[in-house]
């Protein structure tokens, strides 16, 4: 770990502008997370165009804090409305809403806030420690290894996406195809531009991002707007949990935070998987399992600690290897691309100052979450009552403004709406847009490194087998596809039967 870069990152994040952006981003994330139907990914996609004029450190700090704030904010609607504000808050509903019905909504939100704080802080420390250790491997990485990393990133996220492995890989492959639109990176030849001058520079990553993640959610909210008003539980008790409660929950919080960090390391899993895993473990370790589902504070602490711990865990492969651990971290990589920083293992070396600023911003954002959460959680109850139709109109307006502001082009607005309609169709078909976004990010890296590898190997594919690192990565990519095929599932069933006692 380069201590000078660590201190530069800390100095950057402690500037007045960055601290103000972290507090503002955390507050915005808290409100976005509290709105049922919205997600951190959608909010990041909408906020990304606003950070174009910012310094890279300031823009990344604001995006990271919004990510952290929205991860906790989802529990507000889950506890008060029995409706998860974000998908990762679904497990919080099981015990959070019964607690609010018992007049203990403040206690549930307070436990959720402190568990989120501890989980996020632990993952931030893990990120600060683990990412540089993995980053030392970058000295061994050349074009051949970079190509293998890009292939692994596509296959892992494609195979772990919602639905079948085929649909996930199809989505990722489509993203790779779209990344080739524009001028060839080596020869300068136009490809798939259809004589449209606006496509000669390729498809703008941010335009596609806004369309794929924001427009479908707005259309879904319009669909559900006829379901009537929302009635939230009132907070009548104290928000600050007692020290005895925190002390009693601490083993559960530490265990759940560890689960969140480990799950976050696996690209494509996300906070919802970690939350259910942590909830199940909390119930398994509990002395009285019958209390779960009826208003047990441990059932709130476990998923919330794991949910926020995923943030730092997902950023470890994102920063160390350039493989986004989730759709939200893919947008953070997109923010780096907007600033002219290409994703890949060189983030910690060539752009160490910006990367360490992002790491420190995650840690500081969790401290800001505790402060902002205590001050504004009660106020955010009113946010949960905003009609879905109004939210949808606001989202669509921000989508159009954001897409136009990128290049001051109406063509980009039309392209964004086209991606939005396609993303809405994908959501109805059960196909995740996340692999497509990963394909758009990793496509240029894969193409450039492949061409360079072919030059190194004199147009021989054997060059990928001459590098031990590339060989291992490509084998892992192959296994990630095969493990989800029907044949491997058929093999696992007899194996599991052999393990069962007679």
Helices and strands as residue ranges (DSSP letters): H 3-13, H 16-34, H 40-48, G 49-51, H 56-81, G 87-89, H 93-101, H 105-135, G 136-140, H 143-160, H 165-179, E 182-183, E 190-191, G 197-199, H 205-210, I 211-215, H 216-223, G 225-227, H 243-265, H 271-285, G 289-291, H 298-321, H 327-338, H 347-350, H 352-376, G 379-385, H 388-407, H 410-429, H 434-456, H 463-466, H 468-482, H 486-499
